């Protein structure tokens, strides 16, 4: 079906609406990576794997709001993942 969509024979499949704030944030980040930075699909997938872990961790701690995120928190997460 992907082939037919690329040819324009079939309409693009509509993605389901994000279920949560975390999903909205992840979708916005994925769009930024693909469209804003022009990254290849494989690169986007790699970044999204880490981003999903980060957002899930933040959500479990009480929310995905990033306004109060500190460099220390991000560095700690990065050290934990890598």
C-alpha positions in Angstrom: 0.0 0.0 0.0 2.9 2.3 0.7 3.9 2.0 -3.0 0.4 3.0 -4.2 0.3 5.9 -1.8 3.6 7.2 -3.1 2.2 7.0 -6.6 -0.8 9.0 -5.5 -3.2 6.2 -6.3 -4.3 5.8 -2.7 -4.8 8.6 -0.2 -2.4 8.8 2.7 -3.5 6.9 5.7 -4.6 9.2 8.5 -2.8 8.7 11.8 -4.9 8.3 14.9 -5.2 11.3 17.1 -2.6 11.4 19.9 -3.9 9.8 23.1 -2.0 11.9 25.6 0.2 14.9 26.0 3.2 12.7 25.8 2.1 11.4 22.4 1.5 15.0 21.2 5.0 16.0 22.3 6.6 12.9 20.6 4.7 13.5 17.4 5.8 17.2 17.3 9.4 16.1 17.9 9.2 13.5 15.1 7.9 16.1 12.7 10.7 18.5 13.7 13.3 15.8 13.1 11.9 14.8 9.7 10.8 18.1 8.3 12.6 20.7 10.2 16.0 19.0 10.3 15.5 16.8 7.2 16.8 13.7 8.9 16.6 10.3 7.2 14.0 7.8 8.4 16.6 5.7 10.2 18.0 8.7 12.0 14.5 9.8 13.1 13.8 6.3 14.4 17.0 6.3 16.5 16.2 9.7 18.0 12.6 8.7 18.6 13.6 5.6 20.5 15.6 7.8 23.0 12.9 10.5 23.0 10.2 8.0 23.8 12.2 6.7 26.8 12.8 10.2 28.0 9.1 11.2 27.7 7.9 8.0 29.4 10.3 8.6 32.3 9.1 12.2 32.6 5.4 11.1 32.5 6.0 8.5 35.2 7.6 11.2 37.4 4.5 13.4 37.1 4.2 15.0 33.7 5.8 15.7 30.4 6.1 19.5 30.8 9.6 20.4 29.7 9.6 24.1 30.7 11.3 23.3 34.1 13.7 20.8 32.7 17.3 21.4 33.9 20.5 20.5 32.2 21.4 18.2 35.1 18.2 16.2 34.6 18.9 15.8 30.9 22.5 14.9 31.5 21.5 12.3 34.1 19.0 10.7 31.8 21.5 10.7 28.9 24.1 9.0 31.1 21.6 6.4 32.2 20.5 5.6 28.6 23.9 5.6 27.0 
